[in-house]
Amino acid sequence: MLELGKCVSCNKDFSLVSDNAVADGKDQLISSSSESRVSLLVSPLTFLLSLGWLTRGCKDEDWQDLLKRYAGENFREFVGSQVCPICFPSGDDESMDENEDENEDEEYSDDDPVLGLLIRADGHCEKVSVSSVQEIREILGCASSDYYYDREFAIWIYLSENQSPKTKVNVYASSIANSFILGDCVLLYDLDKEGNRVDHWTNMGDHWFDDVLFQMMHRCNNDTDAIKFLEKHRR
């Protein structure tokens, strides 16, 4: 869940929740929102772009050229007026697409290679195929590795175990983990097509490899303000 602020009309907290059934450019009001919160379901790509947007302090350039065209009417209304869809409904209340993610139709064994994402600290991103921790270490160029697991994203974040004091912080990976992540890292997914956590890696969805998201990650990892903020928490 991503917190975007409070509605200026009803003072309820407004947040985004990722849902694979929502298409880019659409959003869906969650009918079970609490009395103090209004939440929108958005596409996974919109959610990931929004994470980068928030990480960079909601900069207008990110909204205008990377995120606005992927946001639904309710989301755009809140950004423009700070009014939530309970107080100002968009009228675009279409039912969600029930088509399943084609990338999650297959089952994988422990030995099958899966698609993951390499995010370098300098902002370079690329799709990688891995089937073992040793392959991850080879990609990262390290002899030993550490990892962090984030339940909200269902993401394993692998990074080098021995980091130099001068190693650059990985801003976008730190945002995913809500923790301090240094250097290059490899992200891997572990949910099956029903959204249940499994005991092996699975392919990450195509939204993780979208060029627009890569642009956002590059901006995050080279944002001087975000880097300075995170450096304050370097251990």
C-alpha positions in Angstrom: 0.0 0.0 0.0 1.3 3.5 -0.9 0.1 6.5 1.1 -0.5 9.6 -1.0 -2.0 12.0 1.6 -5.3 13.1 2.9 -8.4 14.2 1.1 -9.0 18.0 1.6 -12.7 17.4 1.7 -13.3 14.4 4.1 -9.8 14.3 5.6 -9.5 10.5 4.9 -6.1 9.0 4.1 -5.8 8.2 0.4 -3.7 5.2 -0.7 -2.9 3.0 -3.7 -3.0 -0.8 -3.8 -1.6 -3.0 -6.6 -3.9 -5.4 -8.4 -3.0 -7.5 -11.5 -6.6 -7.4 -12.8 -6.5 -3.6 -13.2 -5.4 -2.3 -16.6 -3.0 0.6 -17.1 -4.9 3.9 -17.2 -7.6 2.5 -15.0 -8.3 2.4 -11.3 -10.9 0.8 -9.0 -12.2 2.1 -5.7 -12.0 -0.5 -3.0 -15.6 -0.8 -1.6 -14.4 -2.1 1.7 -12.3 1.0 2.5 -12.3 1.8 6.2 -14.0 4.8 7.8 -10.6 6.7 7.9 -9.2 5.5 4.6 -10.0 5.6 0.9 -8.0 3.1 -1.3 -7.7 2.6 -5.1 -6.7 -0.5 -6.9 -4.3 0.3 -9.7 -2.3 -1.7 -12.1 1.1 -3.1 -11.0 3.0 -0.8 -13.3 1.1 2.2 -12.0 1.9 1.2 -8.5 5.6 0.7 -9.2 5.8 4.1 -11.0 4.0 5.7 -8.1 6.6 4.3 -5.7 9.3 6.0 -7.7 7.3 9.2 -7.9 6.9 9.2 -4.1 10.6 8.4 -3.6 11.5 11.4 -5.6 9.2 13.7 -3.6 6.3 13.7 -6.1 8.2 15.7 -8.7 6.0 17.1 -11.4 8.3 16.0 -14.2 7.8 12.3 -13.1 4.0 12.8 -13.0 3.8 14.5 -16.4 6.0 12.3 -18.5 6.2 8.9 -16.7 3.1 8.4 -14.6 0.1 10.5 -15.7 -0.8 8.5 -18.7 -0.9 5.3 -16.7 -3.0 6.7 -13.9 -6.8 6.3 -13.8 -9.3 9.1 -13.5 -9.7 8.9 -9.7 -5.9 8.9 -9.3 -5.5 11.9 -11.6 -8.3 13.8 -9.8 -6.7 13.3 -6.4 -3.3 14.5 -7.7 -4.9 17.6 -9.3 -7.3 18.5 -6.5 -6.4 16.5 -3.4 -10.0 15.3 -3.4 -10.7 11.5 -3.0 -13.1 9.6 -5.2 -15.6 9.2 -2.4 -16.1 13.0 -2.4 -15.7 13.4 -6.2 -16.3 10.1 -8.1 -14.8 10.0 -11.5 -17.7 8.0 -13.0 -15.3 5.5 -14.5 -16.2 2.6 -12.3 -15.7 -0.3 -14.7 -15.4 -3.8 -13.6 -11.9 -5.3 -13.4 -10.5 -7.4 -16.2 -10.6 -11.0 -15.1 -7.9 -12.2 -17.4 -5.1 -13.8 -15.6 -1.5 -12.8 -16.0 -0.1 -14.9 -18.9 3.3 -14.9 -17.3 2.0 -16.8 -14.3 0.2 -19.6 -16.1 3.0 -22.1 -15.8 4.3 -23.9 -12.8 8.0 -24.0 -12.1 10.3 -26.4 -10.3 13.2 -25.4 -8.1 15.7 -26.0 -10.9 13.9 -24.0 -13.7 15.5 -20.7 -14.6 13.2 -17.7 -13.8 13.1 -14.1 -14.9 14.3 -11.6 -12.3 15.4 -8.0 -12.4 18.9 -6.5 -12.0 18.9 -3.0 -10.6 22.3 -1.5 -10.4 23.1 1.3 -8.0 23.8 3.6 -11.0 20.3 3.1 -12.2 20.9 0.6 -15.0 18.2 -2.1 -15.1 17.9 -5.3 -17.1 16.0 -8.6 -17.2 18.1 -11.6 -16.0 17.4 -15.3 -15.9 18.6 -17.3 -12.9 18.2 -20.7 -11.4 20.5 -20.6 -8.4 22.1 -18.3 -5.8 25.5 -18.9 -7.4 24.2 -17.4 -10.7 23.0 -14.4 -8.8 26.5 -14.0 -7.3 28.0 -14.2 -10.7 25.6 -11.5 -12.0 26.5 -9.3 -9.0 30.2 -10.1 -9.2 30.5 -11.2 -5.6 31.7 -14.3 -3.7 29.0 -14.2 -1.1 25.5 -12.7 -1.0 22.9 -11.5 1.4 19.2 -11.1 0.9 16.1 -9.2 2.1 12.5 -10.3 1.7 9.6 -7.9 1.4 6.2 -9.4 1.9 4.2 -6.6 0.4 5.9 -6.9 -2.9 6.6 -10.7 -2.5 10.2 -9.9 -3.6 13.5 -11.4 -2.7 16.3 -8.8 -2.9 19.8 -10.3 -3.3 22.9 -8.2 -2.9 26.6 -8.6 -2.2 27.3 -9.5 1.5 30.5 -7.5 1.7 29.9 -3.8 0.8 32.5 -1.1 0.7 31.9 2.0 2.9 31.7 3.9 -0.3 29.2 1.7 -2.0 26.3 3.8 -3.4 22.9 3.4 -2.0 20.3 1.7 -4.3 17.4 4.2 -3.9 14.6 2.3 -5.7 15.5 -1.1 -4.1 15.6 0.7 -0.7 12.1 2.0 -1.4 10.8 -1.5 -2.1 12.4 -2.9 1.0 11.7 0.1 3.2 15.2 -0.5 4.4 18.8 0.6 3.4 20.0 -1.4 0.3 23.5 -0.8 -0.9 24.9 -1.5 -4.4 23.6 -3.6 -7.2 20.8 -6.1 -6.5 18.8 -8.8 -8.1 15.0 -9.0 -7.5 13.1 -12.3 -7.6 9.4 -13.1 -7.2 7.8 -16.0 -5.3 4.1 -15.9 -5.8 2.1 -18.5 -7.9 -0.7 -17.5 -10.3 -3.3 -17.5 -7.4 -1.1 -15.0 -5.5 0.1 -17.5 -2.9 3.7 -17.5 -1.6 5.5 -20.7 -2.8 8.8 -22.2 -1.8 10.6 -21.5 -5.1 11.2 -18.5 -7.3 8.7 -17.6 -10.0 8.8 -15.4 -13.1 8.3 -11.7 -12.4 5.5 -10.1 -14.4 6.2 -8.0 -17.6 5.4 -4.8 -15.7 8.7 -5.1 -13.8 10.5 -4.9 -17.2 8.7 -1.9 -18.7 11.0 0.7 -20.2 9.0 3.5 -18.5 9.7 1.8 -15.1 13.3 1.5 -16.0 13.4 5.2 -16.6 11.8 5.9 -13.2 14.3 3.6 -11.5 17.2 5.4 -13.2 15.9 8.7 -12.0 15.4 7.4 -8.4 18.9 6.0 -8.2 20.4 9.2 -9.4 18.2 11.6 -7.4 20.5 13.6 -5.2 17.8 14.5 -2.7 16.8 10.9 -2.2 20.4 9.7 -1.9 21.1 12.4 0.8 18.0 11.4 2.7 18.9 7.7 2.7 22.6 8.3 3.5 21.4 9.7 6.9 20.4 6.1 7.7 23.6 4.4 6.6 24.8 2.0 9.3 
